[in-house]
Amino acid sequence: MIGKKGFKIFFLKIFILFLSLSPNVSHGSEGTPETANKAQVDREILQGIELLYSMKFNEGEDLFYKVIAKKPEDPMGYFYLAMASWSRMSDGFWSPEVVKQYGERIDKAISVARDKIERGKADSFTYFYLGAALGFKGRFRLIQHRWLSSFFIALEAIDSLKTCQKMDPDNRDVLSGLGMYDYYTDRLSGVLRFLSFLFLYKGDKQEGLRKLHVAAEEAIYSSIEAKSMLLHIYLFLESDFHKALPFAKDLAERFQSDPGYRSLEGVTYIQLDMDSKYQEVVDLFRQKSQSERSSSIAYIWANRGLYLEASYYLFHDQYVKARSRLEDVLAHTDPEKDPLMTVWPLLKIGMSYDLEGEREKALAYYNRILDMENGAGAQFLAEKYIAEPIEKGDPFLGL
């Protein structure tokens, strides 16, 4: 069993991790020159979001800079510029420079929103962006291991989102953040009892999932984020793999240049014992690696296919085969272009040794990750499994 201390730290991280969303920026219909300009900004934001999910970070940043130039007093552009940095971090680029840039950008979005509120110019979207930016600020404090600070920032984030909802009850995008609030407050209440006293609020897991489903279907700007959150919830927390599958397939088809969602589709098939469908995904990775003209991109697809095979072997207790695939990945990785595959295979090798009862070997790999300048996000699970060894069937074998 996971120790009480490790359980608390892990779930507090998970709680903050999902307390943010891609906000709604729709301000009205086209008509006057002013509303037409707002609609143009909206289109640029939508396009920028698609670019970020497609790992085209530089192009997304260019669009968000244009939005800032048009509306320098609005937190919208600043928030999405910060999201470009966060997207890089989510893709494994956790260098000190990117982390510093992210912190500066999210602070700017918060200060612009607060300044607009202080000047009496705020509308519902100002509170929306303030809530979203504070949620991501909480993540940043979590990176710094400032647990209590990150928790109270999260509470302020939710308060801002609720203010937005009161001002604009028809906003479907706000349901993404509030749904996560409901879901995790309920889920954590039995594990982290101190949260019940801090929240003075009992969450409702089913209500949270309902809100997320509404956001996934009806939200304009946070639909992708809501689908991604539901995929991760059903796959890694609820173990409801049949519900995870449609989200995995939808996102994998929509963002075909990003191997991440296709990998999660493959992991879902593994959990459903749908071996033939899993093999189709592995074959797709091989085909992509062979058809790519760029050798660096070809290696990315090839490595993700090998990494998926390693997940299959870990779930099926074939640890030697898993390590063989992971060593193949490490032999052809590029830390500059694909840092995820430089670090995460080390984590899974450590997992494999833990599952074999080779605790000292496992710890050596976990600590090796913590010593790296760029932990690519794997440092959080490394810390978790240093505190308590992984157990057979742990859903995070599929990450």
Buried (B, 14 or more C-beta within 10 A) or exposed (E): EBEEEBBBBBBBBBBBBBBBBBBBBBBEEEEEEEEEBBBBBBEBBBEBBBBBBBBBBEBBBBBBBBBBEBBEEBBBBBBBBBBBBBBBBBBBBBBEEBBEBBBEBBBBBBEBBBBBBEEEEBBBBBBBBBBBBBBBBBBBBBBEEEBEBBBEBBBBBBBBBBBBBEBBEEBBBBBBBBBBBBBBBBBBBEBBEEBBEEBEBEBBBEBBBBBBBBBBEEBBBBBBBBBBBBBBBBBBBBEBBEBBBBBBBBBBEBBEEBBBBBBBBBBBBBBBEBEEBBBEBBEBBEEBBEEBEEEEBBBBBBBBBBBBBBBBBBBEEBBEBBBBBBEBBBEBBBBEBBBBBBBBBBBBBBBBBBBBEBEEBBBBBBEBBEEBEBBBBBBBBBBBBBBBBBEEEBBBBBB
